[in-house]
Amino acid sequence: MSTIIFKHEFRIRLKSVIIWSISVAALVFVFFSFFSVFAEQAELMKQMLAKFPKELLMAFGMDRMDYSTVLGYISFYFLFIQLCLAIQAGNYGFGLVSIEENELTADFLLTKPVSRAKILTSKLLAAFASFLVTDLVFWVATFIAISIYYGGREYNFSTLLLILFGVVIFQLFFLSVGLVISLLVKRIRSVTPYSLGLAFGAYVLNAFSGVFGDVKLELITPFKHFDPAYIVQNNAYNTPLVLLNVAITLVSLVASYWLYMRRDIHAVS
Amino acid sequence: MSIIEVSNLTKFYGKSRGIVDVSFKEEEGEIFGFIGPNGAGKSTTIRLLLSLIHPTSGSARIFGKDVVTQGPEIRRDIGYLPSEVFYYEGMKVRDLLKYSASFYEGDCTQRMNELSEIMELELNRRISDLSYGNKKKVGIVQGLLHKPKLLFLDEPTSGLDPLMQRKFFDLIREENARGVTVFFSSHILGEVQRLCTRVGIIREGKIVEISDIRSLQQNNYKKVRVVTEGSGQTVFDMPGVTNVLVENGTVSFFYKGDINAVLQKISSIQVTDVTIEEPTLEEIFMHYYE
């Protein structure tokens, strides 16, 4: 690893990290401020939801949630946090080497006396450190929000930790899959459409594949791998699916190194 | 040992040609000019030598090391000035140069300040605020600050005003006097002639000729255009004259050989106008293919 590149990469992403962290923290507080209302009127909510089509409830995982408990409520809004974190990690993954190639600064970096493997490792670690900061902020925000709004309701702390720490593996998935896709396509002109596509695509796959019957497409999406409703019900991860998630991440990383070492860096055309 | 040793280097981008079967050597302390029109494969060759792209076949060695497998070691002693310079827009010039310097051993601050002073580069400005020419200056300082042993210059003068071009050439000559080997790519014959000791000419991805700059100049064609009112057109029927074109009393042709011979012919007839000029690179190339 090259600390020079790591520092540079981390600094370049700092602004984005701050914005994402504030957004995610704000989301946590806004949702939690409604917790007492939801919890008190959970019965009413259940009755209302019962009138909704079952498919719709399934799509949002609402059929298995209990809004009157802390963890049930967290599982309800966790989806939005996941979407944010997926987009953030996707952004970093798709942009990791493509931004440099688009802005043609790759020539500068790759003519320095550093090997490509070292460059990629430094960049990956910098991106990892970047979203880890956001995750830390998210965790701290959740703990504070709970302590303010939980209103004496009991919850299983270890289950909460499972839900919260899952986001790191969850983001690693989007970072590495984003990276490998960016290396497979010839040129990425703009990062955001790709990361939005990947994040929402993965979400939709999880949400609606149940609606269409037996196709088990949802098994490949991290939204399924880290389904909070499952974690709350079982007090554990869905181990095979989490392993599948880690496997996809590792394969993407290995493929990324392989592709990047052989990649042609093209000049201005 | 040659500093650069390229053998049968070939690069295809999918089906489109980059370079085909390029071989040449550059010895220590040389300034090697690499000339050819746009799209001939000059940048492709340089990018291959810097391992920015990978060869389809053939090999290249720099300092006796293979460019594909030993790239990082080689690049410790290489300075590169790309034809188009792009740097991290948000950074200040000073920070970018420091970032660049941090990759090399030793302290480059003094050399950085020296070079910036010579090139009149303001260190406290943001890269995004710089004009094209000024970015080019950043490129020059960036390429030289770590005292490389081998310099790759890819059309370095574009965007520099004539004064800066001169300063730049002086700088390159100084570096060369210190023993730095220079690989200089350009499509401007004039600047190659001013600076280089040996040239390679590349066209459509292939090396057409590698020769001493002197013998190239001696072998070079002059483009002669004579406007005459009389019927003196036939006097230019002599050895060394080619591509004769006669049009309303204007004779134009290429001439190769002793320039006095053709001057005597011109003075023997009544002329209203004469121009003798260097053929453009393009015209020399045309010649190579006729």
Interface residues (C-beta under 8 A of the other chain):
Chain A: I4 H8 I12 E103 L104 T105 A106 D107 F108 L110 T111 K112 P113 V114 S115 K118 R262 D264 I265 H266 A267 V268
Chain B: Y13 S43 R47 L50 S51 L52 I53 H54 G71 P72 E73 I74 R75 R76 I78 Y80 P82 S83 E84 F86 Y87 Y88 E89 G90 Y99 S100 S102 F103 Y104 Q142
